[in-house]
């Protein structure tokens, strides 16, 4: 009798398991469980990702720090170059100013070195002027000195303005006097040169002082 009751109980349990219940509430609970499980798995994935980023990954703030260091190094390099260039320019400016002062102070050095030998010739001529009785030799010596000095002026770009018997030109001549002339072709022309004029290259260095016929 007891065995028969146990058998019937087992059959009923078996039938309840295999038989669909058709209960919507059980289905709804199963769906909620599935959703909760999937949600928990996503949350766990986010935690694992954040953990990886903290342990071994590189964050954006970590990238900013090296960039700031690079910018600071570049800035220091540029400042150093600026200071060096400023110092070099200041030295160049001082050196150029010093050279200009020296150039203006000693600009006529070469010219004076060329004149000094002529002064030596004049000194020798003056020493012999009192003791010599040969006026011809003295005149020849002065002519030699004059020739040397003329050559020296030509070598330095100085040449005489040819004024005598030329038409009066206000750009070249300064009229100091006017004299009447009998020849018609001499009217308005230079009849005498009181003081010679000179060119320096193509520039009038000094006007000729002349007498003009009228």
C-alpha positions as a printed Julia matrix, in Angstrom:
214×3 Matrix{Float64}:
   0.0     0.0     0.0
   2.83    2.31    0.91
   4.7     1.57   -2.32
   1.62    2.39   -4.37
   1.3     5.85   -2.76
   4.96    6.66   -3.47
   4.6     5.65   -7.1
   1.54    7.84   -7.54
   3.38   10.82   -6.02
   6.31   10.39   -8.42
   3.97   10.2   -11.42
   2.2    13.36  -10.41
   5.53   15.27  -10.01
   6.68   14.05  -13.37
   3.47   15.11  -15.05
   3.66   18.58  -13.47
   7.16   19.14  -14.78
   6.41   18.05  -18.37
   3.06   19.78  -18.57
   3.21   23.47  -19.7
   1.74   25.73  -17.11
   0.69   28.53  -19.44
   1.32   31.03  -16.63
   2.29   34.47  -17.98
   3.64   35.54  -14.63
   6.36   32.91  -14.69
   7.38   33.99  -18.19
   7.55   37.63  -17.14
   9.74   36.8   -14.15
  12.08   34.83  -16.4
  12.44   37.76  -18.79
  13.19   40.15  -15.93
  15.85   37.8   -14.65
  17.45   37.62  -18.09
  17.5    41.41  -18.4
  18.99   41.86  -14.95
  21.67   39.35  -15.75
  22.56   41.02  -19.03
  22.6    44.43  -17.32
  24.87   43.16  -14.62
  27.24   41.75  -17.21
  27.45   45.19  -18.97
  28.14   46.96  -15.69
  30.83   44.45  -14.87
  32.39   45.11  -18.3
  32.51   48.86  -17.61
  34.19   48.21  -14.28
  36.77   45.99  -15.93
  37.46   48.69  -18.59
  37.86   51.41  -15.97
  40.12   49.15  -13.93
  42.31   48.49  -16.98
  42.53   52.24  -17.66
  43.6    53.0   -14.11
  46.09   50.16  -13.85
  47.89   50.17  -17.17
  46.17   52.55  -19.61
  47.05   56.22  -20.46
  44.45   58.84  -19.69
  43.99   62.2   -21.46
  45.38   64.07  -18.45
  48.55   61.98  -18.69
  48.97   63.08  -22.3
  48.62   66.76  -21.42
  51.6    66.75  -19.04
  54.23   65.79  -21.66
  52.75   68.35  -24.06
  53.17   71.12  -21.48
  56.77   70.09  -20.88
  57.51   70.16  -24.62
  56.0    73.64  -24.94
  58.02   74.9   -21.97
  61.23   73.5   -23.48
  60.46   75.14  -26.83
  59.72   78.44  -25.1
  62.99   78.3   -23.16
  64.89   77.55  -26.38
  63.27   80.48  -28.2
  64.01   82.84  -25.31
  67.65   81.75  -25.29
  67.94   82.37  -29.04
  66.32   85.79  -28.64
  68.75   86.79  -25.89
  71.73   85.64  -27.97
  70.53   87.47  -31.09
  69.86   90.62  -29.08
  73.37   90.53  -27.62
  74.94   89.93  -31.04
  72.99   92.8   -32.58
  74.01   95.13  -29.75
  77.67   94.21  -30.26
  77.3    94.74  -34.03
  75.7    98.15  -33.47
  78.48   99.27  -31.12
  81.19   97.99  -33.45
  79.62   99.72  -36.46
  79.3   102.99  -34.56
  82.94  102.78  -33.5
  84.03  102.08  -37.08
  82.05  105.08  -38.35
  83.67  107.36  -35.78
  87.12  106.09  -36.69
  86.35  106.41  -40.4
  85.25  110.03  -40.06
  88.23  110.77  -37.81
  90.86  109.2   -40.05
  89.12  109.54  -43.43
  91.92  111.71  -44.88
  94.74  109.43  -43.74
  95.68  108.17  -47.21
  95.38  111.64  -48.69
  97.66  113.14  -46.07
 100.21  110.38  -46.51
 100.41  111.37  -50.17
 100.89  115.05  -49.35
 103.68  114.55  -46.8
 106.37  113.77  -49.45
 105.49  117.02  -51.2
 106.03  118.87  -47.95
 109.45  117.23  -47.71
 110.28  118.59  -51.18
 109.17  122.1   -50.15
 111.33  121.91  -47.04
 114.41  121.04  -49.11
 113.63  123.83  -51.58
 113.32  126.4   -48.79
 116.65  125.33  -47.25
 118.47  125.81  -50.55
 116.68  129.05  -51.38
 118.77  131.12  -48.95
 122.11  129.55  -49.79
 121.95  129.03  -53.57
 122.64  131.68  -56.14
 121.45  129.57  -59.09
 117.92  130.8   -59.64
 117.43  128.53  -62.63
 118.1   125.41  -60.58
 115.76  126.72  -57.87
 113.04  127.34  -60.45
 113.48  123.85  -61.89
 113.13  122.35  -58.4
 109.88  124.22  -57.81
 108.58  123.1   -61.19
 109.31  119.49  -60.25
 107.43  119.87  -56.99
 104.49  121.47  -58.79
 104.4   118.62  -61.29
 104.39  116.05  -58.48
 101.55  117.84  -56.72
  99.49  118.08  -59.93
  99.93  114.35  -60.54
  98.9   113.66  -56.98
  95.67  115.63  -57.42
  94.86  113.83  -60.67
  95.4   110.46  -59.01
  92.78  111.43  -56.43
  90.19  112.45  -59.04
  90.83  116.2   -58.94
  91.22  118.05  -62.24
  91.25  121.69  -63.28
  88.22  123.41  -64.82
  89.26  124.85  -68.15
  87.81  128.34  -68.01
  89.93  130.77  -70.05
  88.27  131.89  -73.35
  85.21  129.72  -72.61
  81.63  130.94  -72.37
  80.64  132.12  -68.91
  78.78  129.35  -67.09
  77.16  130.04  -63.74
  77.47  126.33  -62.86
  81.26  126.5   -63.2
  82.27  130.13  -62.79
  81.97  132.94  -60.29
  82.27  136.34  -61.99
  84.35  138.72  -59.88
  84.46  141.49  -62.49
  83.35  142.57  -65.95
  85.59  144.4   -68.37
  84.83  145.95  -71.74
  86.45  144.19  -74.71
  87.0   145.34  -78.28
  86.69  141.91  -79.89
  83.07  140.92  -80.44
  83.84  137.21  -80.04
  85.09  137.77  -76.46
  81.86  139.31  -75.18
  80.24  137.05  -72.63
  83.38  134.93  -72.36
  85.99  134.48  -69.66
  88.93  136.77  -70.42
  90.89  136.14  -67.23
  91.03  133.55  -64.43
  91.64  134.99  -60.99
  91.38  131.66  -59.14
  91.29  128.25  -60.73
  88.37  125.94  -60.17
  88.5   122.14  -59.86
  86.38  119.04  -60.37
  86.26  116.12  -58.0
  85.38  113.36  -60.42
  82.25  114.86  -62.1
  81.34  117.19  -59.22
  82.43  120.82  -59.08
  84.71  120.98  -56.08
  85.4   124.71  -56.4
  84.08  127.28  -58.86
  86.55  129.29  -60.92
  86.71  132.97  -60.12
  86.85  134.74  -63.44
  86.65  138.06  -65.26
  84.0   138.27  -67.97
  84.23  140.43  -71.11
  81.35  142.66  -72.18
